[in-house]
């Protein structure tokens, strides 16, 4: 039996009830998550795809970017489509982990792409662009919210859905290391284990399948780590030349930034990836004193206090210059 949320929020509960009604009433759905999708959004998509199709619904999954190879074990991830603009109309669109509609890469036109928009997110800042807004900043991951939703729908839960939810929660909590983890988080994980999820299997899939080329790229990039004068900000980059030299893929850099945050004394870590399109993808990590989501949002991205990101349409050199300047302002308390 699904347990109730520990702290009842009347507004959230009203929206939750509306979400259940919309899902039960309609039959044609489209799911999407933010650009450069991560484990939380993709895991939720996988679980929802299984749940909704199991209820006899028609489900389309469309993301702005391809699924990283790291998540190729997710059930039915082969059903995830990649489009810059989806023009077909659907009865219901479900946005996962998108603080605003632009964060999804504008894959779906909210005003015309669906009759109902269910906005599921656990970011503190959300524009509430949906016709139904399930916004819960107390959730450690959107996976926790989707788990509630599956229980409310009274659909038959199985091991494959549990794999998606486990992936969502484990990746968005740094494998249960971040401050947002609560007793409820572990209670949900216990329920997923009861459905047959194997922690050793999940750990291997998420953290122990690094391709040799990816390891070579990591070694090359770490040799270029730089720090500010106070040694509390660290950063490094991966260029297209480095990717070509090692034979690696851009998706192999998924967790590179965490290596610099792990350095003693570093309060903020930044990782810069030069994409094949000539843009710059930046990942931020913080130990908690500095809210990197503020920096990311100012630049047009998003995320959480300790983990955020943004994609800039500028060169690596240009992006590094002004992003590092913004980080320094925050670290030095000048803003």
C-alpha positions as CSV (number, residue, x, y, z in Angstrom):
1,X,0.0,0.0,0.0
2,X,1.3,3.5,-0.9
3,X,2.1,5.6,2.2
4,X,0.8,9.1,2.5
5,X,3.0,12.2,2.2
6,X,4.4,13.0,5.6
7,X,3.4,16.7,5.6
8,X,0.1,17.5,3.9
9,X,0.0,20.6,1.7
10,X,-3.7,21.4,1.0
11,X,-2.8,23.2,-2.3
12,X,-0.6,20.4,-3.5
13,X,-3.2,17.8,-2.5
14,X,-5.8,19.7,-4.5
15,X,-3.5,19.7,-7.6
16,X,-2.7,16.1,-7.0
17,X,-6.4,15.1,-7.0
18,X,-6.8,17.1,-10.2
19,X,-3.9,15.3,-11.8
20,X,-5.4,12.0,-11.0
21,X,-8.7,13.1,-12.5
22,X,-7.1,14.4,-15.7
23,X,-5.0,11.2,-16.2
24,X,-7.9,8.8,-15.6
25,X,-10.2,10.8,-17.9
26,X,-7.9,11.1,-20.9
27,X,-6.2,8.6,-23.2
28,X,-3.6,10.4,-25.3
29,X,-0.4,11.6,-23.5
30,X,2.9,13.1,-24.3
31,X,5.8,13.1,-21.8
32,X,8.9,15.3,-21.8
33,X,11.7,16.5,-19.5
34,X,14.3,19.2,-19.5
35,X,17.1,19.7,-22.1
36,X,20.1,17.4,-21.6
37,X,17.9,14.9,-19.7
38,X,19.2,13.3,-16.5
39,X,18.3,10.3,-14.4
40,X,15.4,11.9,-12.6
41,X,13.5,13.0,-15.7
42,X,14.3,9.9,-17.7
43,X,13.5,7.5,-14.8
44,X,10.2,9.2,-14.3
45,X,9.4,9.0,-18.0
46,X,10.2,5.3,-18.0
47,X,8.0,4.6,-15.0
48,X,5.1,6.8,-16.3
49,X,5.3,5.3,-19.8
50,X,4.9,1.8,-18.3
51,X,2.1,2.8,-15.9
52,X,0.1,4.8,-18.5
53,X,0.4,2.2,-21.3
54,X,-0.5,-0.5,-18.7
55,X,-3.7,1.5,-18.2
56,X,-4.5,1.3,-21.9
57,X,-3.4,4.9,-22.7
58,X,-1.5,6.1,-25.8
59,X,1.8,7.5,-24.7
60,X,4.5,9.5,-26.7
61,X,7.8,10.4,-25.1
62,X,9.7,13.3,-26.7
63,X,12.8,15.0,-25.4
64,X,15.0,17.8,-26.9
65,X,18.1,15.7,-26.5
66,X,19.0,12.1,-26.9
67,X,19.1,9.7,-23.9
68,X,22.7,9.5,-22.6
69,X,24.2,6.0,-22.9
70,X,24.4,5.8,-19.1
71,X,20.7,5.3,-19.0
72,X,20.3,2.7,-21.8
73,X,19.2,0.1,-19.2
74,X,16.0,1.9,-18.5
75,X,12.9,-0.1,-19.5
76,X,11.4,1.1,-22.8
77,X,14.0,3.9,-23.2
78,X,14.0,2.9,-26.9
79,X,10.5,4.5,-27.1
80,X,12.0,8.0,-26.2
81,X,12.0,10.2,-29.3
82,X,14.2,13.2,-29.9
83,X,12.7,16.3,-31.6
84,X,13.3,20.0,-31.5
85,X,9.7,20.8,-32.1
86,X,6.7,18.4,-31.7
87,X,3.7,19.6,-33.7
88,X,1.2,16.9,-33.0
89,X,-1.6,17.8,-30.5
90,X,-2.2,15.6,-27.5
91,X,-4.9,15.5,-24.8
92,X,-2.4,15.7,-21.9
93,X,1.2,16.8,-21.8
94,X,3.3,15.9,-18.7
95,X,6.4,18.0,-18.0
96,X,8.9,16.5,-15.6
97,X,11.5,18.6,-13.7
98,X,10.9,21.7,-15.8
99,X,10.8,24.9,-13.8
100,X,9.4,26.7,-16.9
101,X,8.3,25.5,-20.3
102,X,11.5,26.8,-22.0
103,X,13.5,24.4,-19.9
104,X,12.1,21.5,-22.0
105,X,13.7,23.1,-25.0
106,X,10.3,24.3,-26.3
107,X,9.7,20.8,-27.6
108,X,6.0,21.2,-26.8
109,X,4.0,24.4,-27.3
110,X,2.2,24.6,-24.0
111,X,-0.6,26.9,-25.4
112,X,-1.3,24.6,-28.4
113,X,0.4,21.3,-27.9
114,X,-2.0,19.8,-25.4
115,X,-5.4,20.4,-23.8
116,X,-4.1,19.8,-20.3
117,X,-0.5,20.3,-19.0
118,X,0.6,18.5,-15.8
119,X,3.7,20.2,-14.4
120,X,5.6,17.9,-12.0
121,X,8.6,19.5,-10.4
122,X,10.6,19.7,-7.1
123,X,12.5,22.9,-7.9
124,X,12.0,25.8,-5.4
125,X,11.4,28.2,-8.3
126,X,8.7,27.1,-10.8
127,X,6.6,29.4,-13.1
128,X,3.6,27.1,-12.6
129,X,2.9,27.0,-16.3
130,X,0.7,24.0,-16.2
131,X,-3.0,23.7,-16.0
132,X,-2.2,21.3,-13.1
133,X,1.0,22.1,-11.1
134,X,2.5,19.5,-8.8
135,X,5.3,21.5,-7.3
136,X,6.9,20.1,-4.1
137,X,10.3,21.5,-3.2
138,X,10.4,19.1,-0.2
139,X,10.7,16.1,-2.5
140,X,14.2,14.8,-2.9
141,X,13.5,14.0,-6.6
142,X,10.6,14.2,-9.0
143,X,10.7,10.4,-8.7
144,X,9.2,10.7,-5.3
145,X,6.3,12.7,-6.7
146,X,5.7,10.3,-9.6
147,X,5.8,7.4,-7.1
148,X,2.9,9.1,-5.3
149,X,1.1,9.6,-8.6
150,X,1.4,5.9,-9.5
151,X,-0.1,5.0,-6.1
152,X,-2.9,7.5,-6.6
153,X,-3.7,6.0,-10.0
154,X,-4.0,2.6,-8.4
155,X,-2.1,1.1,-11.3
156,X,-0.4,-2.3,-11.0
157,X,3.2,-1.6,-9.8
158,X,5.9,-3.8,-11.0
159,X,9.7,-4.2,-11.0
160,X,10.2,-2.3,-14.3
161,X,8.4,0.8,-13.0
162,X,10.4,0.5,-9.8
163,X,13.7,0.6,-11.8
164,X,12.7,3.9,-13.3
165,X,11.8,5.4,-9.9
166,X,14.9,4.1,-8.2
167,X,17.0,5.6,-11.0
168,X,15.2,9.0,-10.6
169,X,15.7,9.2,-6.9
170,X,19.2,7.7,-6.7
171,X,20.7,10.0,-9.4
172,X,19.0,13.2,-8.2
173,X,20.2,12.6,-4.6
174,X,23.8,11.8,-5.5
175,X,23.0,8.2,-4.5
176,X,21.3,9.4,-1.3
177,X,24.2,11.7,-0.2
178,X,22.5,15.1,-0.6
179,X,20.7,17.2,2.0
180,X,17.3,16.7,0.4
181,X,17.2,13.0,1.4
182,X,14.6,12.4,4.0
183,X,13.3,9.3,5.9
184,X,10.5,9.3,3.3
185,X,13.1,8.9,0.6
186,X,14.4,5.7,2.2
187,X,10.9,4.4,2.8
188,X,10.1,4.7,-0.9
189,X,13.4,3.0,-1.7
190,X,12.4,0.1,0.6
191,X,9.1,-0.2,-1.3
192,X,11.1,-0.4,-4.6
193,X,13.3,-3.1,-3.2
194,X,10.2,-5.0,-2.2
195,X,9.2,-4.9,-5.9
196,X,12.4,-6.6,-6.8
197,X,14.9,-3.8,-7.5
198,X,18.4,-5.0,-6.8
199,X,20.7,-2.3,-5.4
200,X,23.9,-4.0,-6.6
201,X,22.4,-4.2,-10.2
202,X,21.4,-0.5,-10.0
203,X,24.8,0.6,-8.7
204,X,26.5,-1.3,-11.5
205,X,24.3,0.2,-14.2
206,X,24.6,3.8,-12.9
207,X,28.2,3.9,-11.7
208,X,30.3,1.0,-12.9
209,X,29.9,1.0,-16.7
210,X,32.3,3.7,-17.6
211,X,33.7,3.0,-21.1
212,X,37.5,2.9,-21.5
213,X,37.3,6.0,-23.8
214,X,35.4,7.8,-21.1
215,X,38.1,7.0,-18.5
216,X,40.8,8.3,-20.8
217,X,38.8,11.5,-21.3
218,X,38.4,11.9,-17.6
219,X,42.1,11.5,-17.0
220,X,42.9,14.0,-19.7
221,X,40.4,16.6,-18.4
222,X,41.4,16.3,-14.8
223,X,45.0,17.2,-15.7
224,X,43.5,20.7,-16.6
225,X,41.7,21.4,-13.3
226,X,42.2,25.0,-12.2
227,X,41.4,26.8,-8.9
228,X,40.9,30.4,-7.8
229,X,43.3,32.1,-5.4
230,X,41.4,31.0,-2.3
231,X,41.1,27.4,-3.6
232,X,37.4,27.4,-3.0
233,X,36.3,27.4,-6.6
234,X,37.5,24.7,-9.0
235,X,36.8,24.2,-12.7
236,X,37.9,22.3,-15.8
237,X,36.8,21.7,-19.3
238,X,36.4,19.2,-22.1
239,X,36.8,20.3,-25.7
240,X,35.8,18.6,-28.9
241,X,39.5,18.0,-29.6
242,X,39.8,16.0,-26.4
243,X,36.7,14.0,-27.3
244,X,38.1,13.2,-30.7
245,X,41.5,12.3,-29.3
246,X,40.1,9.8,-26.8
247,X,37.2,8.5,-29.0
248,X,34.8,9.3,-26.2
249,X,31.3,10.8,-26.4
250,X,29.9,14.0,-24.9
251,X,27.5,11.9,-22.8
252,X,30.5,10.2,-21.1
253,X,31.1,13.4,-19.1
254,X,27.9,13.0,-17.1
255,X,29.4,13.0,-13.6
256,X,32.8,14.6,-14.3
257,X,32.0,17.7,-12.2
258,X,31.7,15.7,-9.0
259,X,35.4,14.9,-9.0
260,X,36.3,18.6,-8.4
261,X,33.6,19.2,-5.8
262,X,35.1,16.3,-3.8
263,X,38.4,18.2,-3.4
264,X,38.8,19.5,0.2
265,X,38.1,23.2,0.5
266,X,36.2,23.6,-2.8
267,X,32.8,25.2,-2.3
268,X,31.8,25.5,-5.9
269,X,32.8,23.3,-8.8
270,X,32.1,24.0,-12.5
271,X,32.6,21.8,-15.5
272,X,32.5,23.2,-19.0
273,X,31.8,21.0,-22.0
274,X,32.3,22.3,-25.6
275,X,29.5,20.7,-27.6
276,X,29.7,19.6,-31.2
277,X,27.3,22.4,-32.0
278,X,29.8,25.0,-30.8
279,X,27.8,25.8,-27.6
280,X,29.0,25.4,-24.0
281,X,27.3,23.2,-21.5
282,X,28.1,24.1,-17.9
283,X,27.5,21.9,-14.8
284,X,27.6,23.4,-11.3
285,X,28.1,21.7,-8.0
286,X,28.1,23.3,-4.5
287,X,28.7,22.0,-1.0
288,X,25.7,24.1,0.1
289,X,27.0,27.5,1.2
290,X,26.5,28.8,-2.4
291,X,23.2,28.3,-4.2
292,X,24.4,27.5,-7.7
293,X,20.8,27.4,-9.0
294,X,20.8,31.2,-8.7
295,X,23.8,31.4,-11.0
296,X,22.3,28.9,-13.5
297,X,18.9,30.7,-13.6
298,X,20.6,34.1,-14.2
299,X,22.3,32.5,-17.3
300,X,19.0,30.9,-18.5
301,X,19.4,27.4,-16.9
302,X,18.1,25.8,-13.8
303,X,18.6,23.3,-11.1
304,X,19.0,23.0,-7.3
305,X,21.0,24.7,-4.6
306,X,23.8,22.1,-4.8
307,X,23.5,21.0,-8.5
308,X,22.5,23.1,-11.5
309,X,23.3,23.6,-15.1
310,X,23.0,25.7,-18.2
311,X,23.6,25.5,-22.0
312,X,25.1,28.7,-23.4
313,X,25.2,29.6,-27.1
314,X,28.7,30.9,-27.0
315,X,32.3,29.6,-27.2
316,X,34.0,27.8,-24.4
317,X,36.5,30.6,-23.8
318,X,33.7,33.2,-23.6
319,X,31.5,31.1,-21.4
320,X,34.3,30.4,-18.9
321,X,35.2,34.1,-18.6
322,X,31.8,35.4,-17.5
323,X,30.6,32.3,-15.7
324,X,33.6,32.2,-13.5
325,X,33.2,35.9,-12.8
326,X,29.6,35.2,-11.6
327,X,30.8,32.4,-9.4
328,X,33.5,34.6,-7.8
329,X,30.9,37.3,-7.0
330,X,28.8,34.7,-5.2
331,X,31.7,33.2,-3.3
332,X,33.0,36.6,-2.2
333,X,29.5,37.8,-1.2
334,X,29.5,40.7,-3.6
335,X,25.9,40.0,-4.8
